[in-house]
Amino acid sequence: MLAGQDIMAQAKTGSGKTAAFILPILNNIDPLDDACQALILVPTRELAVQVQAEARCWPWPGVNIVAVYGGVKYEGQIKAFKKGAHIIVGTPGRVLDHLMRGSLRLDALTKLVFDEADRMLSMGFYPDMRQVKRYLPQHRVHSAMFSATFPPHVRRLADEFLRQPAFLNLSEDVIHVADVAHVVYNVPLMEKDRILVRIIELENPASAIIFANTRQKVNYVAVVLQRFGYDADQLSSDLSQAERERVLQRLRDGTLRFLVATDVAARGLDIPELSHVFQYEPPDDN
């Protein structure tokens, strides 16, 4: 990125890819210009906050980093813009809202990053991304896509946003899952709750994520575990921002043992001490 070439970089979560784009961006920021000079698009509110927090781990004199996402009032974000927002990390929908309102301008933009690009392009964010593109300046903007996967159809879509990108595969160590034991249980539908609890009793995980396909099922599984006396909480799209922050803070503090979540809501979470992952139902790959 320091060389100014557009790139597509494939890297798994927790591999340090955030630093790979944040440090070159910080190196390129002019603190004396309060305008937005770098825009990082991410698929979820949680990832926006996480990237912002990681970026702040490298204090850069005079550089402000603002997270922008839905579920909260516009006023606080607009106030942050007016104080100077050199780097904006945001979800495509809320960023587009600010652009359409005129509360955000990209005239001084020099860096554009798509984090978790496969999710944004393949899970419905493409229309918002195309609209955001209309507000980009006429001058050359250095763009980069970082993602855990780049299937062929995503690469084709990336051609619309990147100019002759270099492709970097930082995931050659995909066998990092080699030490993970995979077990499949074929159980009757009516027995799933009882067997899930029984497996938890036998495995006694230090911490675990339990995936379900819908927010209704997430709520159901969380309630089941709570009724059996387990410390369980949930993460899905119907939570308020305050509730999401509370759950994520418990994760960061290591005080939450079981997180029940949809795969989209949990996208980008990095939990080093995680010992188990349960898939309550077959993932919906449609």
N, C-alpha and C positions, 0 to 999 in steps of 0.2 A: 504493500500500500504506500510505503514511503516513496516508491518510484513513480507513483501516479498512474499505474496501470489498473484497469478494471479487472476484478478477480472473482472467481467462484471458488470458495474454499469449503471442502467437506470435512467436518470435524464433529465428534460426538460431544454431548453435553458434559461439562466438567473438564474439558481438554485444554482450557485456557484460550479458547477462541475469542472471548470477549476482550481480553488483553490484546489480542492480535489486531483488532481494529480500533480499540480505544486509544492505545498509545500513539499510533500514527496520527489519529485525529487530533489528540491533544497537542502533538508536536506542530500541527498545522494551524492551530487557532490563534487569531489575533485578539488578545484580551481587551484591546482598546476599542474594538468594534463590537458593540453590544448586539448586533444582528445575529440571527441564526446562521451559523457557518457549517454545521454538520447536523444531519438528520438521520436517526437510527430508527427504522421501522421494525416493530416486533408484533407477534400475533396476540399477546395477552397482556392484561394489566400487570399480572404478577411478574412477567418477564421484563416489562418496562421498569418496574421498581428494582428488580434484581440487577439489571444492567446499569441503572443509575447508581446503585449502591457500589457496584464493582468499579465503576468509573471514578467514583469519589475516593477510592482506595489510593489513587495516585493524585494527591493534591497538586493542582496546577494554579499558580497565582493568577487571580483575576478571572478565572474561567468558571462560568456557571453552567450546571447541567440540570435540565428540567425534564421530569417525567410527565407525559401527557397521555391520559387514558379516560375512558368513559366511566360512568358510575359516580362521578363527583361533579360539583358545580364548575362552570366555566370561569367564574370570576377569579378564583385562586390561581388558575393557570395563566390567565391574561395578566394578572398582577406580576407573576413571575417573568412573563415575557418582557414587561415594561422595565423590570429591573435589569434585564439583560439575560438572554438565553443563548449562549454560544453553541451549546449542544442540546438538541432535543431528542429524547427517547420516547417514542409513542406508538400507539396502535394506529393503524391506517385510518379507521373511522373517525377517531377524535382529531387526529391531525388534519384530516380533510375538512372536518367541521370548522376548525379554526381558520383554515385557508379560505373557505367559502365566506366566513364571517368577516374576513379581513383583519382578524386579530393576530394573524401570523403571516409573515411574508418570507419568501425564500430567495430574495434578490441576491443575497451575499453567500448563498450556499456553495460550498466547494466539495463537500463529502456527503455521499448518500450510501447508507448501509442497510441491507435487509438481513435481519437475524432470524433464524428459524425460517428460512425462505421457502422450504418445501411446504411447510404448514400454511404459510400465507398464500402461496400460489395455488395450492391444491385443495384448500378447505374454505374457499369462498371469499378470500380477501382480494382477489385479482381485480374486481371492478373498482374498489376503493384505491388500489395502487395505481391503476390507470388514470383515475381522476387526479390523484396527487401529482402524477407526472405532468399534467397540464400546467401546474404552478411552478415547475422548475425553471430556473433562469435560462437564458439563451446561451450563456457561456458554458464551457465544458465543466461538467460535474463528475468528479471521480466517484465511481460506484462499485460496490462490492456486495456479494451475497455469501452469507455464511449459513451452513445448514448441516444437519446430521446425514441427510440423504439428498441426492440429486437424480431422481429417476428421469428417463428421457423426456417425458412430457414437460417436466419442470425446466429442464435445460432449454427446451424450445421456447417456453414462455420467458425465460431469463434473457433470451436474445433481444427482447423488446426493451429491456432496461439496461443492459450492459453492452459496451462497445468492445468487440474483439477481446473478451476476457481470457485471462490465463486461468486454467483449471488446476487447483491444488487439492490433492487428496491427502488430507491429514489423518485419515482413518484407516491406514493400512493395518493398524493393530485391531481390526474389527474382532479378532479372536479374544479381545479383552473379556468376552463373556464365557471364555472356556472354563473358568473356575466356578461358573454358576450351574447349579444343578436344576434341571427342568423336570417337573413332575406333572403329569396329567391325571386327573381323577374323573372318571366317567360315572356320574351319580344321577339318580332320579331327580327330577325338578323339585319335587316336594321335600327332598332331603338336603338340598343345597345349604340351607342355613345351619342345620344341625352339624353337617359334615365340615363346613367352614369353621365353626366354633371348635369342633373336635380337632381339626388339623392345627388350629392355633394353640390349643391346649398341649398337643404333642410336640409341636415345633418350638413353642415358647419364644417367638421372635422378639428381639430387643426393640425393633421398630419395623413397620411395614406399611406399604401402600397397597390398597385394595382397589382395583379398577372395576368400574361398571360403565355401561354404555350411555346411560341417561341420567339426568339430575334426579329424576324420580327414584331410580334404582339406587343411586348414591345415597339419597336420604334414607331409603329403606334399610340398606345394609348398615349404615351408621347407627340407626336406631336399634337394629338387631344386636349389634355388638355392645352398645350401651346398656341394653336390657340384660345382657349377660355379665355386666359389670366391668367391661373393658373401657379403657380410656380411648375413645374414638371420636374423631371429628370429620367434617366433610368439606370438600372444595368442589364447587360447581358454579355454573354461570348465573344461578339465581340468588347468590349471596350478595349482600350489599358490600361496598368497598370496605367498610369498617369491619365487617365480619371476616372478609378475606384476609385483611391485615392481621386480625387477631389469630386466625388459624396459621398463617405463615410465620408469625412471630413465635408461636408455640413450636413450630417446626425448627426454626432457627435456634431456639433456646434448648431444644432437645427434650421438651416436656410433653410432647405429644407422641403416643406410642403407635396409634393406628390412624392413618389418613385414608379416607374413602374418597375417591375422586374420579372424574371423567378424564380421559387421556388428554383432551384439549386443555382442561383447567390445570392439569399437572405438568403441562409441557414446559420444559426449560428448568424445572426444579432440580437442584443439585443437593442431594442428601447423602453425604459421605458415610454416615453411620447406618444406612439402611441395610437391613439383613434379609428381608423377605419382600417379594412382590406377589400378590395374589390377583388373578384375573377371575372375577366372580362369574363372568359369562364370556362366551367367545366374542372377541372384538368385532365391531361392525366395520368391515373394510370396504363397504359399498360407497 
